[in-house]
Structure formats: C-alpha cells, structure tokens
C-alpha cells in the first residue's frame, strides 16, 4: 500500500497511526487471542505502517509521525489491561523512535485523548462516566473535533520542535 502511494504521490510527509480496537474483558477472563488481537492492531499495526513510511521520510529528510494513544496508556485508571498495555506501548514506541530518527528531520509524537463524546463514552456505564467527569477539571468529555485540531497542529510545520512527546488531551483529569 505504501509503495503504491509513494509511486503515485511521492514520499509521504505525514503518518497518523490511528487504527485501534477496544474490548472490555477482565484479565482473569481474557483469552490469549484477545491479548494478541489488541497488541496486533494497536501496536504491531503502528510498527508495520511506520516502518514502511519512514524510509521515504528519512530519504527526504522530513516527516511527521503521530501515534494516537489513550489516557488509559498514560495514567492509572480503570480500563482493560490489554488495552492499557497496548496504548502504553505506543508511548514507548513514540519516544524510542523519536530519538532514533529525529536526526533525519522526522518527528514522532503521540496524542493521548481522554474520554470523547460519541467515542468510548457511549459504552461506559453511567456511574463510570460520572466518576470521570468528577475528576475532570473542565467537567465534560472532549470532542473528536478538538482531537482533530490538536492532531492537525502536531503534524504541521508549525510544530517543528516537538519530538518524542505525548500530549494528553483530557480536560485535566
């Protein structure tokens, strides 16, 4: 896929790794396949796509890679263990890769949103959502539009010095 895109449009400038899955299951009831699916989609997918795209970015000495993580991978909170582990892995992937390829003019950052309207919150029990809102300084969930605005900035030329960072967008939980 990446080779076909590069053939048509040239080297890619921006990659946003946003593929992900979620599953609510306690660790005691989790099957190995559940763990593997979570890691494969949320971590291995980012690895494979990044590896394919970064060669062109390194060659052109510029590029922006943004990994969409989650608040569950940054802060201790009640979330499925395999989901939290996968999103935490993206943070480590971001930091290590930023150090590895920054010298080529390619930045790698992560964005970790909290609960979003019409996102994961639609599956949360009302008591869990209320608990989140009680700890959120802004007293509300975020929106996809707010995340998109921050993501657009993070991959823009205006954001040329941030590298290896994880921006938490959670209304101050």
C-alpha positions in Angstrom: 0.0 0.0 0.0 2.7 2.5 1.0 4.8 1.7 -2.1 1.7 2.3 -4.4 1.0 5.6 -2.7 4.7 6.7 -3.0 4.7 5.7 -6.7 1.6 7.9 -7.3 2.3 10.8 -5.0 5.9 10.6 -3.9 7.2 10.2 -0.4 4.7 10.6 2.3 5.1 13.6 4.7 2.6 12.7 7.4 1.6 9.4 9.0 -1.1 9.2 11.7 -1.3 5.8 13.3 -5.0 5.8 14.5 -6.0 2.2 14.0 -7.2 0.6 17.2 -9.5 -1.8 18.8 -11.0 -2.0 22.3 -12.5 -4.8 24.3 -13.9 -4.8 27.8 -12.8 -8.0 29.5 -11.1 -8.5 32.8 -7.7 -10.1 32.8 -8.9 -13.2 34.6 -11.3 -14.0 31.7 -9.1 -12.8 28.9 -8.0 -15.3 26.3 -4.6 -15.2 24.7 -6.3 -14.4 21.4 -7.8 -11.3 23.0 -4.4 -10.1 24.1 -2.8 -10.9 20.7 -5.6 -9.1 18.8 -5.2 -6.0 20.9 -1.4 -5.9 20.6 -1.5 -6.7 16.9 -3.9 -4.0 16.0 -2.8 -1.2 18.4 0.9 -1.8 18.4 2.1 -4.0 15.6 -0.1 -2.1 13.1 1.7 1.1 14.0 5.1 -0.6 13.8 4.5 -2.0 10.4 3.0 1.1 8.9 5.6 3.4 10.4 8.4 1.1 9.2 7.0 1.2 5.7 6.6 5.0 5.6 9.7 6.2 7.5 12.1 5.1 4.8 10.8 7.7 2.4 10.7 10.3 5.2 14.3 9.7 6.1 15.3 9.9 2.4 13.6 13.3 2.0 14.8 14.4 5.5 11.4 15.4 6.7 8.2 13.9 8.0 5.7 13.8 10.9 4.5 10.7 12.6 1.7 10.9 15.1 0.6 7.9 17.1 -2.8 8.1 18.7 -2.6 6.6 22.1 -5.0 7.0 25.0 -5.3 8.3 28.5 -5.5 4.7 29.6 -1.9 4.2 28.4 -0.6 7.2 30.4 -2.5 7.3 33.7 -3.6 4.6 36.1 -7.3 4.2 35.6 -9.9 1.5 35.4 -9.5 0.2 31.8 -9.0 -3.2 30.3 -5.4 -4.4 31.0 -4.6 -5.3 27.4 -5.9 -2.0 26.1 -3.9 0.0 28.6 -0.7 -2.1 27.9 -1.1 -1.6 24.1 -1.6 2.2 24.4 1.4 2.4 26.9 3.5 0.5 24.3 2.7 3.2 21.8 4.2 5.8 24.2 7.4 3.9 24.4 7.4 3.3 20.7 7.0 7.0 20.1 9.8 8.0 22.4 12.3 5.5 21.2 11.6 6.1 17.5 11.8 9.9 18.0 15.3 9.5 19.4 16.3 7.1 16.6 15.1 9.1 13.6 14.9 12.7 14.8 18.4 13.4 13.3 16.8 12.9 9.9 14.3 15.7 10.3 11.4 13.3 11.1 9.4 14.0 14.3 7.5 11.3 16.2 4.9 12.3 18.7 1.8 10.8 20.4 -1.6 12.2 21.3 -3.5 10.6 24.3 -7.1 11.7 24.4 -9.3 11.1 27.4 -13.0 10.2 27.1 -14.6 11.7 24.0 -18.3 12.4 23.2 -19.6 9.6 21.0 -16.4 7.7 21.5 -15.7 5.1 24.2 -18.1 7.0 26.5 -21.1 5.5 24.7 -20.1 2.1 26.2 -19.3 3.3 29.7 -21.7 2.7 32.5 -23.3 6.0 33.7 -21.5 5.7 37.1 -18.1 5.4 35.4 -18.7 8.4 33.2 -19.9 10.4 36.2 -16.7 9.4 38.1 -14.6 10.6 35.2 -16.4 13.9 35.0 -16.0 14.4 38.7 -12.2 14.3 38.3 -12.1 16.3 35.1 -11.3 20.0 35.8 -13.4 21.0 32.8 -16.3 18.9 33.8 -17.0 17.5 30.4 -15.8 15.0 27.8 -13.9 16.0 24.8 -14.9 16.0 21.2 -13.5 14.4 18.0 -13.2 17.9 16.6 -10.9 19.0 19.5 -8.7 16.0 19.0 -8.5 16.6 15.2 -7.4 20.2 15.8 -4.6 19.2 18.1 -3.6 16.3 15.8 -3.5 18.7 12.8 -1.2 21.1 14.7 1.0 18.2 15.9 1.7 17.1 12.3 2.0 20.7 10.9 5.2 22.6 10.1 4.2 25.0 12.9 5.1 22.1 15.3 8.7 21.6 14.2 10.5 21.3 17.5 8.3 18.9 19.5 9.7 15.3 19.3 9.1 12.3 21.4 6.3 13.9 23.3 2.9 12.6 24.3 0.3 15.3 24.5 -2.5 14.5 26.9 -5.9 15.9 25.9 -8.2 15.1 28.7 -9.6 18.3 30.3 -7.2 17.8 33.2 -8.3 14.5 34.8 
